[in-house]
Amino acid sequence: MTTLLAQIPVNLLTIVYVVIAVMVVVGGVLFITFFFTWLKARLAGAPISGLTLLAMRLRGVPYVLVTDARITASKAGIPIEVDLLEAHYLADGNLIQTVQALIMAQKANINLDWGRACAIDLSTKGTNKSVLEAVKTSINPKVIDCPNPQSGRLTIDGVAKDGIQVKVKARVTVRSNLERYVGNALEETIIARVGEGIVTTIGSADTYKFVLENPDRISKTVLARGLDVGTAFEIISIDIADVDVGENIGAKLQEAQAMANKNMAQAQAEIRRAAAVAVEQEMKARVQEMRAKVVEAEAQVPQALADAMRNGRMGFMDYYKMQNLTADTGMRQTIGQPGDQPAKP
């Protein structure tokens, strides 16, 4: 053996030693890296093989996180396969919260399996909800303000049949329905449906006084409509927190209608006035036209007289008598004017 090693070139021997040293160092690092995680899982009663840990490392899965999640579930009496934990992580799920939600549901005697818990966790991804919150709400009911103060509105406004506005603030107590949590509507739909029911109930009241006297009628009517259908919640109760009287919407609408009618009447009167002005201007134009025709006819009279005298149909004395008659007629008209009458003594 010594003779065989002596026959190997020095450079090649150095390379072999370096490769062996690197392999030993890498093996030691891997052993130290996985040994404590493997030992922790073994001692916790949730063993994971070294090859599984290595495979998770090669796939880019945080094996420490998966191990901790498996240990947590195992300590709570919920055995979960490593492949299921790894698959949920690769699906961009939250392992720790999903395991915690599963444990919480088991302690509260709520039927929730690993598959549904993963589905709820993935369905709430990108929202302000989580599977842990869903389980908590299923155990401890949640109160939702209606309307949501973050929307900028403080009350839900409705108008009774007598035209008086009623402002209502309600609180809805809901419990998560884990069987319907995936693919169904959340709080926003509950708030919208409750608001619609409140407005409908107020609008069907004959007078606002009835709403003030019986605020529980609103909650009973809205609750009987089954507003939680198609949502991820079950409505437990609807409580009216506050009822106030608003403005007289009916009177304002009547005032606005009267103003609109007035504007319409004024517009129609203006149309008739414009039409009358147009007719008046047309008549003035026609008068001017007739006056022009009279002037034209009067201008032809001297020419006709000249032609009559020239042709012998009229003598000079006839023309003279006509002039005297015209002067006499003008004098009589002048005397007949009211301002020209002589004053009585």
C-alpha angles and dihedrals in degrees: 000000000000090000090051092052090047090057093056114093115253095239094052091047090053091052091051091051091049092050092049091048092050091049091050092049093047091047091049092049092048091047092050092043097052099028097074092044091047091046093048092052091046093051092046092056094249102100121193121187122240092239090056090052091049092048091051090050091052091049091052095248116143097242092188090059092047090048093050091049092050092048092049092051093044092052089053091052096255111122112204125182118241091234091059092050092047093047092052091051092049088051087060094255129151105248100188096048092045092052091046091050091050091051092047091050091050092051090050092048092244117151104240124144129195095258095054092044090054091047092052091047093051093044091056093050111126094019133092089255131089139187090250091056090048091055092045091052089049090055099037113031117235127227116224121196114227112235101028108241089218090066090068095247122106101187141026109240125211134168122225122217091264090062098251117134119231122198117206133186116195138184121211121203112207138176125206115253102210092190090062100030096103115077098001134109124274136208096311092063092047091052092048094049094047090049090051091050092050093050091048092050093049092046092053092054115102093219137011090239090069090057092049092048095047110031090154088066088071094054094044093049094046093045091051092057092074095234094172093071110122094012134108092242142070114222111228100178143345115214126190106227099181140003123192135173115242134185130324096257093173093058091047091051091050090049091050090048091050090050090049091050090049092052090049092050091049090049092051091047089051089052091052092046091051090049091050091049089050091051090047092052089047091053091049089053091051091050090052089049092052092047089053089053091049091050089049091050092047090051089059094055097079090046090052091049091050091050091049093051091045093052093044096245089120130035130217093251090053090054090047092051090049091053091050090049091050092049092047091050091050091050091051092050090050092050090047093059111110095231093054098057114117116248117254115246 
